[in-house]
Amino acid sequence: MWEDKSGFYLCKKKRKEVIDFKPAKIVLQDHEPSMNPTSEELAKIIMARTGLEPRKSGATDKMYRVMLELYERSKIAYREKHPEQAVMTVEEMGAFAGITRQTMYDYLRRWLNLSMIVKTSYIIDNKVIIGYKLNGSTLEASFDKAQQQIRNNLELTSKYIRELQKSIKNEKISQSQKINALESADQPIPTEPPESQETLVTA
Protein backbone atom coordinates (compact mmCIF):
# COMPACT_ATOMS: atom_id res chain seq x y z
CA MET A 1 0.00 0.00 0.00
CA TRP A 2 1.27 3.49 -0.78
CA GLU A 3 0.02 7.08 -0.85
CA ASP A 4 0.27 9.31 -3.90
CA LYS A 5 0.59 13.10 -3.89
CA SER A 6 -3.16 13.64 -4.16
CA GLY A 7 -3.78 11.94 -0.83
CA PHE A 8 -5.24 8.73 -2.19
CA TYR A 9 -4.26 5.40 -0.71
CA LEU A 10 -3.70 2.79 -3.39
CA CYS A 11 -3.79 -0.91 -2.72
CA LYS A 12 -3.22 -3.68 -5.24
CA LYS A 13 -4.43 -7.15 -4.44
CA LYS A 14 -2.87 -10.14 -6.13
CA ARG A 15 -5.96 -12.28 -6.49
CA LYS A 16 -8.38 -9.50 -7.34
CA GLU A 17 -6.98 -6.68 -9.42
CA VAL A 18 -8.74 -3.94 -7.47
CA ILE A 19 -7.64 -0.39 -6.69
CA ASP A 20 -8.98 0.68 -3.31
CA PHE A 21 -9.23 4.46 -2.93
CA LYS A 22 -9.31 6.38 0.29
CA PRO A 23 -12.82 7.90 0.57
CA ALA A 24 -11.78 11.49 -0.16
CA LYS A 25 -13.50 13.71 -2.71
CA ILE A 26 -12.97 17.20 -4.02
CA VAL A 27 -16.32 18.23 -5.46
CA LEU A 28 -16.50 21.47 -7.46
CA GLN A 29 -19.94 22.79 -8.31
CA ASP A 30 -21.20 25.58 -10.51
CA HIS A 31 -23.26 28.08 -8.51
CA GLU A 32 -23.73 31.80 -9.15
CA PRO A 33 -24.86 34.52 -6.71
CA SER A 34 -27.71 36.93 -7.35
CA MET A 35 -27.22 40.51 -8.57
CA ASN A 36 -26.61 42.07 -5.13
CA PRO A 37 -25.65 39.20 -2.85
CA THR A 38 -25.31 39.53 0.90
CA SER A 39 -22.26 38.18 2.74
CA GLU A 40 -24.39 35.23 3.83
CA GLU A 41 -25.36 34.37 0.24
CA LEU A 42 -21.77 34.72 -0.98
CA ALA A 43 -20.55 32.49 1.85
CA LYS A 44 -23.08 29.82 0.86
CA ILE A 45 -22.07 30.11 -2.81
CA ILE A 46 -18.38 29.70 -1.94
CA MET A 47 -19.14 26.72 0.28
CA ALA A 48 -21.16 25.09 -2.49
CA ARG A 49 -18.59 25.78 -5.22
CA THR A 50 -15.81 24.21 -3.15
CA GLY A 51 -17.87 21.20 -2.11
CA LEU A 52 -18.05 22.15 1.57
CA GLU A 53 -21.83 22.39 1.72
CA PRO A 54 -23.72 19.27 2.90
CA ARG A 55 -24.90 17.17 -0.03
CA LYS A 56 -27.63 15.14 1.64
CA SER A 57 -31.23 16.27 1.47
CA GLY A 58 -32.40 17.70 4.78
CA ALA A 59 -28.87 18.34 6.08
CA THR A 60 -27.93 21.56 7.86
CA ASP A 61 -28.01 24.79 5.87
CA LYS A 62 -25.80 26.63 8.39
CA MET A 63 -22.39 25.21 7.50
CA TYR A 64 -21.38 28.55 5.98
CA ARG A 65 -21.47 30.05 9.49
CA VAL A 66 -18.41 27.98 10.38
CA MET A 67 -16.41 29.61 7.59
CA LEU A 68 -17.54 33.09 8.58
CA GLU A 69 -16.69 32.47 12.25
CA LEU A 70 -13.26 31.09 11.36
CA TYR A 71 -12.61 34.28 9.42
CA GLU A 72 -13.79 36.54 12.25
CA ARG A 73 -11.61 34.73 14.77
CA SER A 74 -8.65 34.89 12.42
CA LYS A 75 -9.03 38.68 12.15
CA ILE A 76 -9.26 39.07 15.93
CA ALA A 77 -6.21 36.85 16.48
CA TYR A 78 -4.18 38.87 14.00
CA ARG A 79 -5.34 42.22 15.40
CA GLU A 80 -4.74 41.32 19.04
CA LYS A 81 -1.59 39.26 18.41
CA HIS A 82 -3.09 36.20 20.11
CA PRO A 83 -2.96 33.32 17.60
CA GLU A 84 -4.91 31.00 19.88
CA GLN A 85 -8.02 33.14 19.38
CA ALA A 86 -8.21 31.95 15.74
CA VAL A 87 -8.93 28.39 16.87
CA MET A 88 -12.36 26.76 16.90
CA THR A 89 -12.97 23.44 18.63
CA VAL A 90 -15.04 20.79 16.89
CA GLU A 91 -17.79 21.35 19.43
CA GLU A 92 -17.92 25.05 18.57
CA MET A 93 -17.95 24.31 14.85
CA GLY A 94 -20.83 21.91 15.31
CA ALA A 95 -22.76 24.49 17.34
CA PHE A 96 -22.35 27.14 14.62
CA ALA A 97 -23.38 24.64 11.93
CA GLY A 98 -26.32 23.34 13.98
CA ILE A 99 -25.05 19.74 14.01
CA THR A 100 -23.51 17.34 16.51
CA ARG A 101 -19.80 17.12 17.25
CA GLN A 102 -19.54 13.71 15.57
CA THR A 103 -21.29 14.90 12.41
CA MET A 104 -18.96 17.89 12.28
CA TYR A 105 -15.99 15.50 12.36
CA ASP A 106 -17.34 13.91 9.19
CA TYR A 107 -17.51 17.29 7.43
CA LEU A 108 -14.04 18.29 8.62
CA ARG A 109 -12.48 15.83 6.16
CA ARG A 110 -13.61 18.01 3.27
CA TRP A 111 -12.04 21.14 4.76
CA LEU A 112 -8.81 19.26 5.44
CA ASN A 113 -8.70 17.68 1.98
CA LEU A 114 -8.75 21.18 0.50
CA SER A 115 -6.17 22.40 3.06
CA MET A 116 -8.46 25.32 3.94
CA ILE A 117 -8.03 24.63 7.65
CA VAL A 118 -5.29 23.14 9.80
CA LYS A 119 -5.40 21.32 13.10
CA THR A 120 -3.60 23.05 15.95
CA SER A 121 -3.36 23.15 19.73
CA TYR A 122 -2.60 25.75 22.39
CA ILE A 123 -2.07 25.67 26.14
CA ILE A 124 -4.31 28.17 27.91
CA ASP A 125 -4.58 28.27 31.71
CA ASN A 126 -2.73 24.94 31.87
CA LYS A 127 -5.32 23.39 29.57
CA VAL A 128 -4.60 22.05 26.11
CA ILE A 129 -7.03 23.44 23.56
CA ILE A 130 -7.21 21.40 20.36
CA GLY A 131 -9.07 22.75 17.38
CA TYR A 132 -8.88 24.09 13.84
CA LYS A 133 -8.13 27.43 12.25
CA LEU A 134 -7.95 28.88 8.75
CA ASN A 135 -4.85 27.87 6.84
CA GLY A 136 -3.86 31.51 6.42
CA SER A 137 -4.51 34.89 7.99
CA THR A 138 -7.48 35.59 5.68
CA LEU A 139 -10.11 33.64 3.77
CA GLU A 140 -8.31 34.50 0.55
CA ALA A 141 -5.02 33.09 1.84
CA SER A 142 -6.83 29.97 2.99
CA PHE A 143 -8.47 29.53 -0.40
CA ASP A 144 -5.06 29.88 -2.08
CA LYS A 145 -4.14 26.61 -0.34
CA ALA A 146 -7.32 25.00 -1.69
CA GLN A 147 -6.50 26.22 -5.20
CA GLN A 148 -3.06 24.65 -4.94
CA GLN A 149 -4.57 21.34 -3.82
CA ILE A 150 -6.90 21.35 -6.82
CA ARG A 151 -4.04 22.26 -9.19
CA ASN A 152 -1.90 19.47 -7.75
CA ASN A 153 -4.76 17.03 -8.28
CA LEU A 154 -5.25 18.11 -11.89
CA GLU A 155 -1.51 18.06 -12.64
CA LEU A 156 -1.25 14.53 -11.27
CA THR A 157 -4.28 13.50 -13.33
CA SER A 158 -2.60 15.02 -16.40
CA LYS A 159 0.47 12.90 -15.69
CA TYR A 160 -1.71 9.79 -15.44
CA ILE A 161 -3.34 10.65 -18.78
CA ARG A 162 0.06 10.83 -20.47
CA GLU A 163 1.00 7.51 -18.89
CA LEU A 164 -2.30 6.03 -20.06
CA GLN A 165 -1.66 7.05 -23.67
CA LYS A 166 1.86 5.60 -23.49
CA SER A 167 0.55 2.40 -21.89
CA ILE A 168 -2.12 1.94 -24.57
CA LYS A 169 0.50 2.40 -27.30
CA ASN A 170 2.90 -0.08 -25.67
CA GLU A 171 0.14 -2.63 -25.11
CA LYS A 172 -0.86 -2.47 -28.79
CA ILE A 173 2.77 -2.89 -29.88
CA SER A 174 3.19 -5.82 -27.52
CA GLN A 175 -0.03 -7.44 -28.74
CA SER A 176 1.03 -6.98 -32.38
CA GLN A 177 4.40 -8.59 -31.65
CA LYS A 178 2.74 -11.57 -30.00
CA ILE A 179 0.42 -12.05 -33.00
CA ASN A 180 3.37 -11.88 -35.39
CA ALA A 181 5.29 -14.37 -33.28
CA LEU A 182 2.35 -16.80 -33.29
CA GLU A 183 1.90 -16.48 -37.03
CA SER A 184 5.59 -17.15 -37.58
CA ALA A 185 5.41 -20.23 -35.35
CA ASP A 186 2.52 -21.66 -37.42
CA GLN A 187 4.40 -21.44 -40.72
CA PRO A 188 6.34 -24.59 -41.76
CA ILE A 189 10.09 -24.30 -41.60
CA PRO A 190 11.52 -24.48 -45.16
CA THR A 191 14.00 -27.29 -45.71
CA GLU A 192 16.96 -26.85 -48.00
CA PRO A 193 17.64 -29.56 -50.64
CA PRO A 194 20.69 -31.73 -49.95
CA GLU A 195 23.85 -30.50 -51.57
CA SER A 196 24.65 -32.35 -54.81
CA GLN A 197 27.84 -34.36 -54.72
CA GLU A 198 30.31 -33.64 -57.50
CA THR A 199 31.21 -36.66 -59.63
CA LEU A 200 34.91 -37.18 -60.03
CA VAL A 201 35.73 -37.93 -63.66
CA THR A 202 39.06 -39.51 -64.43
CA ALA A 203 40.56 -39.63 -67.88
URUR-V30014 format. One record per pair of residues at least 12 apart in sequence whose C-alpha atoms are under 8 Angstrom apart, sorted by the first residue. I is the first residue (numbers start at 0). J is the second residue. Records with the same first field share a line. If there is no record, write none. Layout:
I=J, J
//
This chain:
4=151, 152, 155
5=148, 151, 152, 155
6=21
7=20, 21, 23
8=20, 21
9=21
23=108, 109, 112
24=109, 112
25=49, 50, 109, 112, 113, 149
26=48, 49, 50
27=47, 48, 49, 50
28=47, 48, 49, 50
29=48
30=44, 47, 48
31=44
32=44
39=63
42=63, 66, 67
43=63
46=63
50=109
51=106, 109, 110
53=106
59=96, 97, 98
60=96
61=95, 96, 97
62=95, 96, 97
63=96
64=95, 96
65=92, 95, 96
69=85, 86, 87, 132, 133
70=133, 137, 138
72=84, 85, 86
73=85, 86, 132, 133, 136, 137
74=136, 137
77=136
83=120, 121
85=132, 133
86=119, 130, 131, 132
87=130, 131, 132
88=128, 129, 130, 131
89=103, 104, 130, 131
113=144, 145, 146, 148, 149
114=134, 141, 144, 145, 148
115=133, 134, 141, 142, 144, 145
116=131, 132, 133, 134, 141
117=131, 132, 133, 134
118=130, 131, 132
119=131, 132
//
